[in-house]
Every structure is written in C-alpha cells, then in structure tokens.
Amino acid sequence: MAEFHVHRLQPKHLNLIRSISEHGQLSLAAQELALTQPAASRMLGEIERYVGSPIFVRTPKGMEPTAVGSALARRAQNVLEEMREAAREVEAIQRGLTGKVRIGAVTGGAVGYVVPAIRALKAEASTVDIHVDVAPSGEMIRDLLSGQYDFVLGRIPSGIDARQFHVDGATMEEVEIVVHRSHPLVNVDRLNISDMAHFPWVMQAPGTPLRQAVENVFIEEGAPIPRNIVNTTSLLVMIAMLASSNAIAPMSREVADLLCRQTPVGDLTTLKLDTPIEVTPYHLITLSGKRLSPIAARLRELLLSRFLSRGR
C-alpha cells in the first residue's frame, strides 16, 4: 500500500525531484537548493520510501529518472508552479494589486512603453484586469477628464487647460516610412521627401501630430503634399493597404520596429529618408487630484520608470 504515502511529499521533496531531473546530478541539485550532498541523499531516500519505488537510477551519464520519477518530476513542476502562482496572487491581494485599470496611449507609446510595463505588472499580479486603448490624444484627454481612464500616455491638445493635469516626462516620437518590400523606392538610398509625393499614402487624419509632422517636412522641403491619401487610425487597415499596393505609411519608430524587424508582418520594410521626421513630445498624463487605485498606481509607477529612463 506504498502508494498511499505519496501524499506525504512536501514542497522541499518536489523541488529536489525537479532539480535532479533538470540537472541529472545529485550534487548540482543539492547546490541549487542550498543543501549538503548527504542531506540531499537522505531526502531522496525519504522520497523513495514514501513512493515505494526508486525514482532515479545512477548511470555513467548521471541520474536518470525511472518511469515513476518522470511522472513525479512532471507533476512536481506543475505543483510548484501552482504554489508560486498562489503565492503571487495572495501577495497581490495583500498589496491591493487586484481589480481593473484602464489607460490610453498613442501608438508608439503603447508599443514602446505600455506593453513592457504590463508584462512587468502581470508578473506581479497575473489576474489584474487591464484595458488599453490606442487613440488620438484629443479623444484620450476627453475620456481622462470624464473619468474613463486612470491615466494616459499622450499629448495635451491646444485649447485644453494643462493645469488640470499632472504631467510627467517628455519623449519625442520619431517617424519611419513603411512600405511593402516590393515598393519601387525600397532600394533607393537617402530618399528626398519629394520622391514620395506622387505615391498613395495611408496615415492618420489631418490635424493629428504625426500627420502634421509629415506635412511639415513636405512644406519645409518645398515639395507638394500628397493628394492621394487614405485616412485611418487602424493599424490593420494600414498593413492591408501596404500589403496590396504601393502605398506609403508613416509610423512611429516603435511600431515600425515591431512590424518590420522584431516580428515581421506582411513583408514590410522601411525607406531610407534623408530628412528625419519627429513628432511633438508626448507625456504621461494624470488628472490632478485623482486618487489611483493601488493597481493603477503600480502600473503607472512601472510605466513611468521606463518612460523616464528612455526619455532622457
């Protein structure tokens, strides 16, 4: 009836099984778990008495699990991860890191700053409910004022009283020109903005900061502003247009990196423009006097640390 003693296995036993299975050596497992080798050997003997059969066999290559050992090692990994997750969840509850947080961000800020901050927060509190909207700054500021957002990563539009907000940091948004790899301009070095005027464009609506930055370069270079333009805030629409035509799309560098270099999408690439395009800085904006929940405050803290370090 040895199988009935399996329930006596403790986390320290499971850790030893996992470690020996991973390293194949009792000495390395003992070192990882801060045990002496004799203590690890005694614990292994204890485990095998509880289980009622050997769980590892010694071979010239090291310690290899038996069929029982393989099953226990697999289960041990799952049980230990569940215990770690339970500990994280309890700690999150005790620290107030539960509930919902909703934020808004411009596209480049969402990719470059919000996503890494969310990953860090999820490592601390995996069950938190996070909502992220990517939208023009005017819409986000309106919704921030109405209480729909905890904070936003964007710009304060003209005509809005900035004294209503607490503003942190300032990061310039750099623009890259994205096209399909089959585009006629792909292999041209140091393009002038005027070389692109007669191609179709797909970009944000007139008056948006990125659109204004692009148009300003045309004006400064004395080039005609493109007349064939599709206006959209949808990244999916932009990608579809680029994939099916010779369209040109200006995007923030973070988004261009994601689509063209980190995780290539739709066989897209960037053009080599001789004139840099920069958009006015954006900020981390919170409504003055707004009391954030602990979870919203923690996400803001994680985002701000990244935002300030990269914005310098």
N, C-alpha and C positions, 0 to 999 in steps of 0.2 A: 504493500500500500504506500510505497515511497512517494508516489505522485501527489499525495495529499499534503506533503511537506513543502511543495513548491511555493505555497502562499507565504512561507516564512522568509522568502527572499526580500531583502531590503534594497533601497537605492544604492547603497555602497556596493552590494553584490552585483547589481545590474551594471553599475559603472565599471566594475572590474571585468565582467564578461565583455562589455562593449569594447573596452580598451585593449584587452588581449586579442579580441577578434580583429581590431583595426591594425595593431602593431605586430601581431604574430610572435611577440616575445613577452614573457612574464616580467622580465627586468624593465623593459620600456613602459609597460603598463603600470608597474609599481612606481616608476619615476614620475609618470604623468599624474598619478593620483597621490603623490607625496607619501608613499608607503615604503617601508623596507621590503626587500625581496622576500625574506622569511615571513613577514606579516601577510604579504600578498599570497604567498604559497599556502599559508594556513587558511586564509579566507577562501581560496579556490577549493581547498579540501572541504571546507564547510559547505560551500555551494553544492558540491558534488554529493555530499551526504544528504542534503535537502532534496536534491533532484533524484537521487538514487541511481545515477549512472555517470560515467565520465562525460565531460563536456568539451575537453580539449585533449588531443594526443600530441606527444612530442615527436617531431620528425627532424631529420637533418636540417630542414629549412626553417624550423621554428615550431611554434604551437599552432596546430590546425584544428578547427572546430569539428566535433562529431556532428551527426545529424541533429542530435539533441542540442548541441552547442550552437549550431547555426540557427535553429529555431529560437533559442533563448536570446542570442545576440540580436536577431531581428526584432524580437519583441522588446528587448531591453532598450533599443534605440527609440522605439515608438513611445514606450512608457516614460523614459527620461525626458523626451521632448514634450510630452503632455504635462509632465510635472513642471518643467521650465515655463511652459506657456501658462500654466495655472499660477505660478509664482508671479509672472509678469502681469497677469490680469488682476491678481489681488493687490499688487503694488500700485497698479494704475488706479484701481478703485480708491485705495487709501490716499493717493496723491490727488484725487479728483480728476484723473485723466480719463474720463468717460464722457459720453454724451455726443453732441454734434457740434461741428464747426463748419462754417461756410465762408468762403473767401472768393474774391475775384482777382484776376490778373490779366495783364496784357500778355500776348502770345509768347514773346521772348522771355518774359519774367516767369511765366508758368513753366516753361521747359527748363530754363536755366536755374531757377531758384525754388519754385514751389514743389516740383517733383522730388528733388533731393530732400527737402525739409519733410515732406510727407513720408518718405521712406524712413527717415530717422524717427519720426513720431510713431509710425507703425511698429518699429522695433521695440518701442517702449509700451505702446498701448494698441495692440492689434485690432481691438474691437471698436475703436473710435469711429464714428460716422463722419466722414469728411466729404464736403461738397465743394468742388472747384468750378467756377465759371470763367471762361475766357471771353472777354467782351471789350468793346471800346471804353476808354476811360470815362467818357461822359455818362454812359449807362451805369458803370460801376459806382461812380460817385453819387449818382442819384439814388441807387439802391443802398449804398452805405448810409446815406442820410436818412433813409426810410427804415433803417434797422435790419435790412435783409442780409447784410454782410457783417462779419466780425471785423474784418479789415480787408484792404485791397492793395494790390501792387500795380500802381498806375500813375496817372498824371491828374493834376487838378485843372480842369478846363478854365478857360478865360471866362470871366463873369461870375465865378463862384468865389465866395469869401473864404480864403485859405485859413482864416483864423478859427474856423470851425473844426480844424483837423490837427492831429499830432502827426508830423511828417518826419520820417527817418530816412537817411541815406539818399543817394542820387547815383543812378547808373545810366550811362549813355547806351542807347540801343543802336548797335551797328547793323547796317543793312547789307545783305548779299543778294545778288541777282541769280535766280534759279530758273533753269530751263531743262528740257529733255536732252539726253546725250546726243540725239540726232540733230539738234538745232544747228543751223548754218554758222552761228558765231562761236561754237564751242572751242574751236582750235585757234581762235584769233587772240593774240596776246595784247594786253593793255588796250582794251576797247574804250572808245570815247562814247559818252552817253548818247551823242547824236547818231551813232551807228545803230542804235536800237529803236529809234523813233518810229520807223515805219512798220515794226512788228506789232502783232496784237499783244496786249498786256492784260494781266488779271491781277487786281490788287484791291486794297481797301477803298472805301468811298472817299470822295472829296472832303477835305477838312480834317481827316484823321492825321495824326502826327507823322505816321510812316508815309502816307501819300504826299503830304506837304514836303517832307524831306526829299522825296524823289523828284517832285515837280520843281523844287528849288534848285536842284542840280541842273535840270534842263534849262531853267531860266539863267542861271549863272554861266552856263556854257554857251548861251545864245542858241540853243537847239530848240526845235519845235516840240512842244509837249505832245505825246502820243494821243491820237484821236480814237483809235480802236481799243477800247478798254472795257473789260467786264469787271463790274464792282461786286465784291463779295467779302464777307468776313469768314467764310467757311474754308478751312484748310483743305477739306476733302474736295471741294469744288476746284480749288486752285490746283491740286495734284492731278485731278482728272483732266483739267484743261491743258496742263503742261504735258501730260502723257499722250494727248491726242492731237496736239497741234504744235506750231512754232511759237506758242505764247511765251511771254516772259513774266515772271512774278518776283517782285521784291519781297524779301522775308528777313526777319531778324536773324542774326548770325546763329543764335542758339537753335532756331528751327531749321535753318539751312544745314547746320552740322548734323542734326538728328536725321533729316531726310536724305542727305547726300553722302554722309561719311560714317556716322555711328550705326545707323540701321537703314541702309539704302532702300528707298521706296520709289517704285515707278521708274527706275533707271534715270534718276535726276542728277544734275550736277550744277555747278555754279560757274558763272562767267568771270573773266578777269577784267574788272573795270579799273581804269586808271585814276578815277576820281572817287575817293571814299564817300560813302553816304552815311550820315549819322542823324539819328532822331533825337529830339529833345529828351533830357533825362526823365526817368520815371522813379517813383519813390514808394516806400512802404507807408501807407496812409491809414490812420485810425481816427475815428471820430473822437474829438476831445471830450474827456469826461466819461467815455463809455467804459463800463466795467466788464472786462472779458471774463468768461468762464475759465477755470484752470486749464482745460484742454485747449481752448483758443489761445490763451496766453502762452502755453507751452509751444504750440505750433508757430506763433508769432516770434517767440524767442529763437527757435531753431532757424526760421527763415531769415530773421534779422542778422544772426551771426554769419550766415552765408552771404547775405546781401551786402553787409558792410565790408566783409573781408575781400570780396571780389569787386566791390565798387570803388576801392581805393585806387 
